[in-house]
Amino acid sequence: LQARLAFNRGIIVDQTLKTSDPHIYAIGECCEYNGETFGLVGPGYEQAAILADRLAGGESRYNGSLEVARLKVVGQPLACIGDVEQVSSNRFTRQWVYQNPGHNHYRKLILNKGRLIGVIGYGNWPELPRVQEAVKQQRRFFPWHHGMFYFTGNLWSRESTGSVQQWPESSVICQCNNVEL
């Protein structure tokens, strides 16, 4: 309050991570961009890289971060990516669920108007890097994807999952350095 910075749930920043005072920047859990705060370490690292570039004379801009949490629970990988809370609050949101208890697989996709906005996955899921990219890009999925997911737990054929050459052209293949195809 004494710094007189604009804030809501966090200190409000723009794409350059500047606060309402042009001499002060904010990153990490304390900042709010576009009405969102980010409580995970990944977005803080992204913001730190962008701010470092800006302070060194670069032109990087922050466009928000994708919330990604990856853990191990009882020895199995668990991932939570994107907006997984919107299922009940929006009439345009649908969820697709695949379960295979014998293989310790549980996968839930959250789609809004056919676009992937969130994912929860428990168990080994080789497609997860591509699924994460699809959430970030809010890629559109079609009824044939739903059928494949319902029966196999996968969204793409095995051949197109393993090689990034099979991914869509605008795919980000390395989020840490924002490497695109």
KASULCOR-V274009 format. One record per pair of residues at least 24 apart in sequence whose C-alpha atoms are under 6 Angstrom apart, sorted by the first residue. I is the first residue (numbers start at 0). J is the second residue. D is the distance in Angstrom with one decimal. If there is no record, write none. Layout:
# KASULCOR-V274009
i->I j->J d->D
i->I j->J d->D
This chain:
# KASULCOR-V274009
i->14 j->60 d->5.1
i->14 j->61 d->4.6
i->15 j->60 d->5.5
i->75 j->122 d->5.2
i->76 j->121 d->5.9
i->76 j->122 d->5.2
i->77 j->120 d->5.6
i->77 j->121 d->4.5
i->78 j->119 d->5.6
i->78 j->120 d->5.1
i->79 j->118 d->5.8
i->79 j->119 d->4.6
i->80 j->117 d->5.5
i->80 j->118 d->5.1
i->81 j->116 d->5.8
i->81 j->117 d->4.3
i->82 j->116 d->5.7
i->82 j->117 d->4.6
i->83 j->117 d->5.0
i->97 j->149 d->5.8
i->97 j->152 d->5.5
i->113 j->139 d->5.4
i->113 j->140 d->5.6
i->114 j->138 d->5.3
i->114 j->139 d->4.2
i->126 j->160 d->5.9
